[in-house]
């Protein structure tokens, strides 16, 4: 919101009943506007305008298209991301196997035990984050219903 007199921002000012919105320029002494609007009234009017704007069929269609495009972009890169995480996991698992072989040969130490514990922790973290989704590739969300299709 901005002041129609000087263009300054309308800000919440102190007052009873939750406060008022008024011109920031007036509060600083360089605007003539002394108009104050009850906070509850201003917020009610603003929220109703936002509600009307976002429930419009065209606005919802625009949002759905943007979300669908972003999900599609994310799904397109998901297989590569999964492959990289699986390769990381395999690398950590090979490192653990090397540690175990080293210990099996009788060359273990506290530092090696600590390194093994750290590698096992990393493997568990990688294993948890590299599980692929079970959704078939390219499948679209079946839960979408356009708002206009409900209103006839």
Backbone as a ProteinNet text record, in pm:
[ID]
protein_1_A
[PRIMARY]
XXXXXXXXXXXXXXXXXXXXXXXXXXXXXXXXXXXXXXXXXXXXXXXXXXXXXXXXXXXXXXXXXXXXXXXXXXXXXXXXXXXXXXXXXXXXXXXXXXXXXXXXXXXXXXXXXXXXXXXXXXXXXXXXXXXXXXXXXXXXXXXXXXXXXXXX
[TERTIARY]
84.8	0	89.6	40.9	116.8	22.6	75.9	0.4	-33.5	-160	-200.4	-152.4	-107.6	-59.6	88.7	172.1	317.5	383.6	311.8	369.3	448	455.1	525.4	447.2	513.4	448.7	349.3	242.7	147.5	197.5	214.1	270.9	177.3	195.9	115.3	165.4	72.9	106.7	37.3	79.7	20.4	-119.9	-193.7	-328.5	-408.5	-528.7	-616.1	-677.1	-729.2	-800.5	-711.9	-586.1	-499.5	-418.5	-441.6	-359.5	-423.7	-351.5	-399.2	-286.4	-325.4	-228.6	-233.9	-115.4	-107.3	16.5	27.7	139.4	269.1	373.4	504.1	558.7	532.2	575.9	511.2	383.9	314	372.8	406.9	465.9	601.3	672.3	804	793.1	671.3	649.3	664	674	687.5	570.7	457.8	338.3	218.7	127	7.7	-101.4	-94.8	-200.9	-205.4	-324.8	-343.7	-443.9	-471.2	-566.7	-511.7	-592.6	-558.6	-668.6	-629.3	-725.2	-706.6	-818.6	-811.1	-742.7	-648.4	-572.4	-664.7	-764.1	-852.6	-930.7	-974.8	-1048.1	-957.2	-838.4	-744.1	-708	-679.3	-640.8	-756.7	-878.8	-996.4	-1015.6	-1003.5	-1020.4	-909.2	-786.1	-672.7	-685.7	-718.9	-732.5	-845.3	-955.5	-1065.6	-1022.6	-947.8	-899.6	-803.5	-715.8	-623.2	-701.5	-799.7	-880.4	-951.4	-1009.6	-1078.2	-980.1	-863.3	-764.4	-710	-685	-624.6	-726.6	-854.7	-954.3	-1010.8	-963.7	-1002.8	-950.2	-1032.3	-995.3	-866.2	-850.2	-729.4	-605.6	-619.4	-505.5	-465.2	-563.5	-533.2	-471	-522.3	-466.2	-318.3	-288.4	-151.3	-62.5	-109.3	-31.3	-10.6	-116.5	-103.1	-3.4	-6.5	87.5	231.2	253	388.1	435.1	347.3	383.7	412.3	328.6	347.7	480.7	515.7	642.7	760.3	751	860.2	875.2	763.2	769.5	829.7	791.2	848.3	998.3	1042.7	1186.1	1258.8	1199.2	1261.8	1267.1	1160.9	1159.2	1259.5	1283.7	1379.1	1521	1554	1689	1700.8	1588.1	1590.7	1671.3	1655.2	1733.4	1884.6	1932.6	2075.9	2120.1	2038.3	2069.6	2076.5	1983.8	1982.9	2107.9	2144.2	2262.5	2387.9	2399.2	2515.5	2519.3	2404.8	2400.1	2433.3	2388.2	2420.8	2570.6	2630.7	2774.6	2850.6	2804	2865.4	2856.6	2739.6	2718	2811.9	2824.2	2913.4	3057.7	3098.9	3234.3	3258.6	3163.5	3177.7	3177.4	3093.7	3089.6	3222	3284.1	3416.8	3519.9	3510.3	3603.7	3586.8	3464.1	3438.4	3497.4	3477.3	3532.2	3684.8	3747.7	3893.6	3937	3862.8	3893.6	3883	3774.9	3754.1	3868.1	3909.7	4022.2	4149.3	4172.1	4290.3	4289.6	4173.5	4161.2	4178.1	4121.3	4130.7	4275.9	4359.6	4501.1	4578.6	4509.6	4573.4	4640.1	4608.7	4673.7	4579.2	4489	4390.4	4449.8	4387.1	4427.8	4304.2	4318.3	4205.9	4168.3	4268.2	4240.9	4164	4200.9	4131.7	3988.3	3969.4	3834.1	3748.2	3805.3	3732	3696.5	3791.8	3767.3	3660	3662.3	3561.6	3423.5	3415	3286.9	3233.2	3320.2	3279.3	3230.7	3302.1	3262.7	3129.5	3107.5	2979.6	2865.9	2891.9	2790	2755.4	2858.1	2834.8	2757	2789.1	2719.2	2572.3	2544.1	2404.8	2330.9	2396.7	2335.3	2309.4	2406.7	2391.6	2284.1	2280.4	2183	2041.4	2021.7	1889.9	1846.6	1940.2	1903.3	1909.1	1952	1965	1857.2	1760.5	1653.4	1566.8	1548.1	1469.2	1320.1	1248.2	1103.7	1043.1	929.7	865.2	765	744.9	650.9	708.9	626	674.8	720.7	824.8	883.1	783.7	770.4	683.2	537.7	502.5	364.2	321.8	203.2	152.4	64.8	52.9	-31.2	-176.3	-245.3	-384.7	-480.6	-429.7	-515.1	-558.5	-514.7	-544.1	-682.5	-756.8	-885.7	-890.4	-913.9	-919.9	-1043.6	-1028.1	-1140.9	-1258.1	-1232.3	-1338.7	-1423	-1365.5	-1439.7	-1543.8	-1530.7	-1627.5	-1748.1	-1727	-1834.5	-1925.7	-1894.8	-1984.9	-1952.1
-117	0	123.7	223.9	348.8	467.7	575.1	697.8	760.9	801.9	864.2	1008.9	1066.9	1205.5	1211.4	1135.5	1148.3	1021.3	909.8	785.5	704.9	751.5	675.5	549.1	458.1	334.6	362.8	284.8	289.7	186.3	227.8	140.1	131.7	26.3	10.4	109.9	186.9	281.7	236.4	287.7	244.9	300.9	242.3	289.2	181.4	216.8	120.8	25.2	-83.3	-182.8	-242.1	-269.2	-336.7	-246.9	-118.2	-26.2	20.2	107.2	168.3	169.6	178.5	201.2	348.7	408.7	549.3	572.6	689.9	726.8	739.4	674.4	683.8	826.1	890.3	1028.2	1122.5	1099	1182.2	1159.3	1034.4	1003	1071.6	1090.5	1156.5	1307.1	1356.2	1499.5	1563.5	1486.1	1551	1523	1475.9	1456.6	1515.5	1570.5	1634.9	1534.5	1412.6	1314.2	1271.5	1285	1242.1	1125.7	1065.3	954.8	832	774.9	650.4	549.7	427.6	321	211.8	169.8	63.2	-59.6	-117.5	-233.3	-347.5	-376.7	-489.8	-468	-346.1	-316.3	-329.8	-271	-278.5	-422.8	-501.6	-640.8	-722	-695.4	-766.8	-737.7	-610.6	-571.8	-632.2	-626.8	-681	-831.6	-902	-1048.3	-1089.3	-1015.9	-1047.8	-1027.5	-920.2	-896.5	-1007	-1049.7	-1159.1	-1287.6	-1314.2	-1436.5	-1440.5	-1328.9	-1324.2	-1346.4	-1289.6	-1300.7	-1442.1	-1509.7	-1642.8	-1752.5	-1725.4	-1829	-1815.9	-1721.6	-1706.3	-1826.6	-1881.8	-2000.6	-1980.3	-1866.1	-1840.5	-1833.5	-1771.8	-1763.7	-1903	-1984.5	-2121.2	-2202.8	-2184.9	-2256.4	-2217.2	-2089	-2040.1	-2105.4	-2107.4	-2167.9	-2316.6	-2387.9	-2531	-2557.3	-2475.5	-2493.9	-2472.2	-2370.5	-2343.9	-2458	-2507.3	-2618	-2743.1	-2771.6	-2888.9	-2881.9	-2763.5	-2746.7	-2768.5	-2716.6	-2732.4	-2878.3	-2945.3	-3088.1	-3167.1	-3134.9	-3202.2	-3181.4	-3058.5	-3028.9	-3108.8	-3116.1	-3190.6	-3340.7	-3393.6	-3535.4	-3567.9	-3471.1	-3493.7	-3510.2	-3440.6	-3449.8	-3554.8	-3608.8	-3705.4	-3831.3	-3894.2	-4016.6	-3993.2	-3882	-3851.3	-3830.6	-3760.5	-3737	-3869.3	-3958.2	-4089.1	-4167.4	-4165	-4237.3	-4186.2	-4053.6	-3995.7	-4034.5	-4033.4	-4071.4	-4219.4	-4303.5	-4445.1	-4467.9	-4392.6	-4403.7	-4360.5	-4254.6	-4209	-4317	-4378.6	-4485.6	-4602.7	-4642.6	-4753.2	-4720.8	-4596.2	-4554.7	-4567.4	-4521.3	-4530.4	-4676.6	-4758.8	-4901.4	-4970.8	-4933.2	-4988.6	-4948.1	-4825.1	-4777.7	-4858	-4884.4	-4966	-5105	-5165.3	-5298.8	-5296.7	-5190.1	-5178.2	-5170	-5094.6	-5085.5	-5222.8	-5294.5	-5427.1	-5521.1	-5517.6	-5600.9	-5565.2	-5437.9	-5390.8	-5444.7	-5436.8	-5486	-5638	-5706.6	-5853.4	-5899.2	-5816.7	-5850.6	-5820	-5776.8	-5752.1	-5616.5	-5523.5	-5392	-5283.5	-5317.3	-5221.8	-5127.6	-5011.4	-4912.3	-4831.7	-4747.5	-4663	-4565.8	-4507.9	-4415.1	-4485.4	-4610	-4686.4	-4715.5	-4749.3	-4775	-4649.6	-4533.5	-4407.9	-4379.7	-4402.5	-4380.8	-4476.5	-4599.9	-4698.2	-4654.9	-4609.1	-4563	-4444.9	-4352.7	-4238	-4281.8	-4373.1	-4422.4	-4495.1	-4572.2	-4642.1	-4542.8	-4434.7	-4331.1	-4266.3	-4234.8	-4174.7	-4270.3	-4398.5	-4497.4	-4502.1	-4497.2	-4499.8	-4374.6	-4259.6	-4135.1	-4142.3	-4190.2	-4200.8	-4303.3	-4411.1	-4516.7	-4464.1	-4384.4	-4328.1	-4228.5	-4152.9	-4049	-4095.8	-4218.6	-4261.4	-4358.5	-4382.5	-4474.5	-4408.6	-4472.6	-4412	-4414.8	-4323.3	-4318.8	-4439.6	-4484.8	-4600.7	-4560.1	-4431	-4385.7	-4413.2	-4465	-4490.5	-4361.5	-4372.1	-4256	-4194.5	-4061.9	-3990.6	-3990.4	-4050.9	-4055	-3918.2	-3874.2	-3745.4	-3764.6	-3661	-3664.4	-3677	-3775.6	-3798.3	-3723.8	-3648.7	-3584.6	-3444.8	-3396.4	-3259.1	-3249.4	-3146.4	-3117.4	-2967.3	-2924.3	-2781.8	-2722.2	-2602.7	-2540	-2514.8	-2479.9	-2451.7	-2573.1	-2693.8	-2815.4	-2845.7	-2789.3	-2811.8	-2720.8	-2601.4	-2504.4	-2519.2	-2613.6	-2645.6	-2566.6
0	0	0	-69.5	-68.7	-59.4	-8.2	12.7	-122.7	-138.8	-265.8	-276	-166.2	-167.5	-202.8	-129.7	-149.7	-204.5	-208.5	-260.7	-159.2	-35.1	69.5	103.4	167.3	210.8	321.6	322.1	432.7	532.5	656.6	758.3	877.7	954.9	1075.1	1179.2	1231.7	1337.6	1464.6	1576.8	1702.6	1716.4	1806.7	1832.1	1900.9	1942.2	2008.9	1906.8	1956.6	1873.6	1764.9	1795.2	1700.1	1611.8	1616.1	1539.8	1411.4	1343.6	1220.3	1118.7	991.8	885	848.9	832.3	793.7	709.3	653.8	566	646.4	598.6	662.9	651.6	536.9	517.7	617.7	647.6	745.8	884.5	915.6	1046.1	1062	949.4	954.7	935.4	911.2	903.2	767.5	657.3	526.3	432.3	483.9	401.7	475.7	400.2	458	494.4	442.4	465.2	611.5	668.7	807.3	813.3	698.6	691.5	763.7	851.9	920.4	891.2	861.4	832.8	937.1	996.9	1096.5	1036.5	1110	1063.2	1023.7	1106.2	1077.7	949.2	923.6	800.3	678.9	685.7	573.4	542.9	644.8	622.5	566.7	611.9	560.6	411.7	372.8	232.4	146.3	193.9	118.1	102.1	209.8	201.7	107.7	107.4	16.4	-129	-155.9	-292.3	-336	-246.9	-278.8	-301.5	-215.3	-227.4	-362.3	-404	-533.3	-648.3	-634.3	-742.3	-755.6	-644.3	-653.8	-678.9	-661.9	-690.5	-831.5	-906.6	-1045.6	-1125	-1213.1	-1290.4	-1368.6	-1431.2	-1510	-1420.9	-1304.8	-1212.8	-1166	-1132.4	-1089.2	-1202.7	-1323	-1437.8	-1455.9	-1443.1	-1454.7	-1348.9	-1222.7	-1114.9	-1140.8	-1180.1	-1208.3	-1320.7	-1425.4	-1535.6	-1490.3	-1407.9	-1356.4	-1266.5	-1179.8	-1091.3	-1173.8	-1270.9	-1355.4	-1431.1	-1481.6	-1552.6	-1457.6	-1335.9	-1238.5	-1195.9	-1173.6	-1137.4	-1253.1	-1374.2	-1491	-1500.4	-1472.8	-1475.1	-1367.8	-1250.5	-1141.4	-1172.3	-1231.6	-1266.7	-1376.8	-1464.7	-1573.2	-1520.1	-1411.7	-1356.3	-1247.1	-1201.4	-1091	-1122.9	-1240.1	-1265.7	-1259	-1310.7	-1306.1	-1161.2	-1085.1	-944.9	-868.4	-895.8	-829.1	-867.6	-996.5	-1041.9	-970.9	-956.6	-889.4	-741.8	-675.9	-534.6	-517.3	-609.4	-600.6	-622	-713.5	-735.7	-611	-546.2	-421.4	-314.9	-303.6	-206.4	-234.2	-360	-395.2	-358.9	-379.3	-344.9	-194.4	-115.9	29.3	73.8	11.1	46.9	12.4	-100.5	-135	-30.2	16.1	117.7	246.8	284.8	403.8	386	268.5	242	253	204.4	216.1	362.5	442.3	585.6	651.6	617.9	677.2	637.9	511.7	466.9	544.8	563.9	635.5	778.7	843.6	980.5	983.6	884.8	877.9	864.3	806.9	792.6	921.3	1026	1154.2	1165.5	1078.8	1081	1131.9	1223	1273.7	1376.3	1391.8	1491.9	1531.2	1633.3	1675.3	1563.2	1496.4	1386.6	1275	1246.4	1143.2	1186.6	1314.5	1365.6	1353.4	1383.8	1371	1224.8	1135.4	992.4	941.5	989.5	949.9	999.1	1122.6	1177.2	1096.1	1059.6	980.3	841.8	779.2	647.3	654.2	761.4	776.3	795.8	868.6	887.9	754.3	674.3	542.7	453.2	459.9	377.6	414.7	543	587.4	540.2	547.7	500.1	350.4	274.7	129.5	94	167.5	140.1	159.9	262.9	289.6	185	126.6	30.3	-113.9	-139.7	-279.5	-322	-235.7	-274	-379.9	-493.8	-600.4	-567.9	-629.3	-615.5	-684.9	-635.9	-695.8	-802.6	-824.6	-926.5	-1064.2	-1156.8	-1292.5	-1358.2	-1437.2	-1503.3	-1600.8	-1594.6	-1686.8	-1645.4	-1532.7	-1490.2	-1440.2	-1478.5	-1434.7	-1312.8	-1234.9	-1115.6	-1158.3	-1105.4	-1141.2	-1049.9	-952.2	-853.1	-894.4	-1007.2	-1048.5	-1109.6	-1070.4	-1131.9	-1152.4	-1274.3	-1304.4	-1239.6	-1180.1	-1112.7	-1206.1	-1330.7	-1425.7	-1456.2	-1443.1	-1475	-1369	-1249.5	-1143.7	-1158.1	-1212.5	-1216	-1336.3	-1423.1	-1532.4	-1651.2
[MASK]
++++++++++++++++++++++++++++++++++++++++++++++++++++++++++++++++++++++++++++++++++++++++++++++++++++++++++++++++++++++++++++++++++++++++++++++++++++++++

